[in-house]
Amino acid sequence: MEPLPDLSALSDGDLHELIDKLSKEEKKISYDRRILQGKLDILCSERTARLSDSSSVEHVEVEQLAAILSRKIS
């Protein structure tokens, strides 16, 4: 991550642009983190199902979650 520039040297417009840029970056990182957490949840659920010999109902829920997470959300 880049360090912040000298804030006192930024014009109001430059400050606004920097806020917009970093806000967009934060939203992308947050989205990527949620997708990654969802994938980890799927993997952990699958591992638990395998270890406990659970019913196929749990497996269906994992498949449904996987299908939801595989869709690209804009």
JOURBEL-V360895 format. One record per residue. N is the residue number from 1. RES is the residue in one letter. PSI is psi in whole degrees, -180 to 180 (NA if undefined). OMEGA is omega in radians with two decimals (NA if undefined). D_FIRST is the distance of its C-alpha to the first C-alpha in Angstrom with 2 decimals. Layout:
BEGIN
N:RES:PSI:OMEGA:D_FIRST + N:RES:PSI:OMEGA:D_FIRST
END
This chain:
BEGIN
1:M:137:-3.14:0.00 + 2:E:145:3.05:3.75 + 3:P:157:3.10:6.51 + 4:L:145:3.08:9.18 + 5:P:175:3.05:12.11 + 6:D:107:-3.03:15.54 + 7:L:-32:-3.14:16.52 + 8:S:-19:-3.13:20.18 + 9:A:-9:-3.12:20.05 + 10:L:139:3.00:18.92 + 11:S:168:3.10:21.84 + 12:D:-41:3.13:22.43 + 13:G:-43:3.11:21.77 + 14:D:-40:3.11:18.43 + 15:L:-44:3.12:17.42 + 16:H:-45:3.12:18.75 + 17:E:-41:3.14:16.92 + 18:L:-41:3.09:13.49 + 19:I:-46:3.12:14.58 + 20:D:-45:-3.12:15.83 + 21:K:-47:-3.11:12.80 + 22:L:-32:3.08:10.55 + 23:S:-43:3.10:13.71 + 24:K:-41:3.12:14.16 + 25:E:-42:3.12:10.77 + 26:E:-41:3.13:11.67 + 27:K:-42:3.12:15.13 + 28:K:-45:3.14:14.28 + 29:I:-41:3.13:12.31 + 30:S:-44:3.11:15.28 + 31:Y:-47:3.13:17.76 + 32:D:-39:3.12:16.48 + 33:R:-41:3.11:16.65 + 34:R:-40:3.10:20.16 + 35:I:-46:3.12:21.28 + 36:L:-43:3.12:20.20 + 37:Q:-39:3.10:22.01 + 38:G:-42:3.11:24.97 + 39:K:-41:3.09:25.23 + 40:L:-40:3.10:25.19 + 41:D:-41:3.11:27.87 + 42:I:-48:-3.12:29.93 + 43:L:-43:3.13:29.80 + 44:C:-38:3.10:30.73 + 45:S:-42:3.11:33.47 + 46:E:-44:3.12:34.85 + 47:R:-44:3.12:34.93 + 48:T:-43:3.13:36.71 + 49:A:-41:3.13:39.13 + 50:R:-40:-3.11:39.97 + 51:L:-29:-3.09:40.54 + 52:S:2:-3.09:42.72 + 53:D:44:-3.07:44.64 + 54:S:170:-3.08:43.98 + 55:S:168:-3.13:45.51 + 56:S:-13:3.12:44.27 + 57:V:-44:3.11:43.49 + 58:E:-37:3.14:40.27 + 59:H:-39:3.11:39.47 + 60:V:-42:3.13:40.05 + 61:E:-39:3.11:37.59 + 62:V:-42:3.12:34.93 + 63:E:-39:3.11:35.83 + 64:Q:-44:3.11:35.62 + 65:L:-41:3.12:32.16 + 66:A:-40:3.14:31.08 + 67:A:-40:3.12:32.61 + 68:I:-45:-3.09:30.84 + 69:L:-22:-3.12:27.39 + 70:S:-15:3.09:28.16 + 71:R:138:3.13:28.60 + 72:K:124:3.10:25.80 + 73:I:129:-3.14:25.22 + 74:S:NA:NA:23.92
END
